[in-house]
Amino acid sequence: MPNHFLTIRYTDDLLLSLEQSPEEFEAEAPLLLAVKLYELGRLSTGRAAALAGMERVEFLFALGRLGASPMGVEPDELERDHENARR
């Protein structure tokens, strides 16, 4: 299967605001794209992990580090479900 590549233009100003080097930004960008596509329900965790260039379990941990839910629901929604279950 052929590989496709995406080119993203960015300025030094962006790097300054992110306080990242070009290498750091370019390494993090695929993960951030994969997380967002997963959050939107457009990719499964397995496909998002592949896009990010990591194993699925590693991607699940990255979701937690980035404040995203690995279960497809937000933490406050889980808390409400838990409270409803206790009633």
C-alpha positions as CSV (number, residue, x, y, z in Angstrom):
1,M,0.0,0.0,0.0
2,P,1.5,3.4,-0.9
3,N,2.4,5.9,1.7
4,H,1.2,9.5,1.5
5,F,2.9,12.5,3.1
6,L,1.5,15.7,4.5
7,T,3.4,18.9,4.5
8,I,2.5,21.5,7.1
9,R,3.8,25.0,6.9
10,Y,4.6,26.8,10.1
11,T,6.6,29.9,11.2
12,D,9.2,30.5,13.8
13,D,6.5,32.5,15.7
14,L,4.5,29.4,16.2
15,L,7.5,27.6,17.6
16,L,8.2,30.5,19.9
17,S,4.6,30.4,21.2
18,L,4.7,26.7,21.7
19,E,8.2,26.9,23.2
20,Q,9.3,24.0,21.0
21,S,12.0,23.3,18.5
22,P,11.2,22.3,14.9
23,E,12.1,18.7,15.8
24,E,9.8,18.7,18.9
25,F,6.9,20.2,16.9
26,E,7.3,17.8,14.0
27,A,7.5,14.8,16.3
28,E,4.3,15.8,18.2
29,A,2.2,16.9,15.3
30,P,1.2,13.4,14.0
31,L,0.1,12.4,17.6
32,L,-2.0,15.5,18.0
33,L,-3.7,15.0,14.6
34,A,-4.3,11.3,15.5
35,V,-5.8,12.3,18.9
36,K,-8.1,14.8,17.4
37,L,-9.3,12.4,14.7
38,Y,-9.9,9.8,17.4
39,E,-11.8,12.3,19.5
40,L,-14.0,13.2,16.5
41,G,-14.8,9.5,16.1
42,R,-13.2,9.4,12.7
43,L,-10.5,6.9,13.7
44,S,-10.3,3.9,16.0
45,T,-7.6,3.8,18.6
46,G,-5.7,1.3,16.5
47,R,-5.8,3.4,13.3
48,A,-5.0,6.6,15.3
49,A,-2.0,4.8,16.9
50,A,-0.8,3.8,13.5
51,L,-1.1,7.4,12.2
52,A,0.8,8.6,15.3
53,G,3.5,6.0,14.6
54,M,3.1,4.1,17.9
55,E,1.6,1.0,19.3
56,R,-2.1,1.0,20.4
57,V,-1.3,0.7,24.1
58,E,1.2,3.6,23.9
59,F,-1.5,5.7,22.1
60,L,-4.0,4.9,24.9
61,F,-1.5,6.2,27.5
62,A,-0.8,9.3,25.3
63,L,-4.6,10.0,25.3
64,G,-4.5,10.2,29.1
65,R,-1.5,12.4,29.1
66,L,-3.2,14.8,26.7
67,G,-6.4,14.9,28.7
68,A,-8.4,12.8,26.2
69,S,-10.5,9.8,27.1
70,P,-9.4,6.5,25.8
71,M,-13.0,5.3,26.2
72,G,-14.5,7.9,23.9
73,V,-16.3,9.7,26.7
74,E,-15.3,12.7,28.8
75,P,-14.3,12.3,32.5
76,D,-17.3,14.4,33.7
77,E,-19.6,12.1,31.7
78,L,-18.2,9.1,33.4
79,E,-18.7,10.8,36.8
80,R,-22.4,11.5,36.0
81,D,-22.9,7.9,34.9
82,H,-21.3,6.7,38.1
83,E,-23.5,9.0,40.2
84,N,-26.6,7.8,38.3
85,A,-25.6,4.2,38.8
86,R,-25.4,4.7,42.6
87,R,-28.9,6.1,42.8
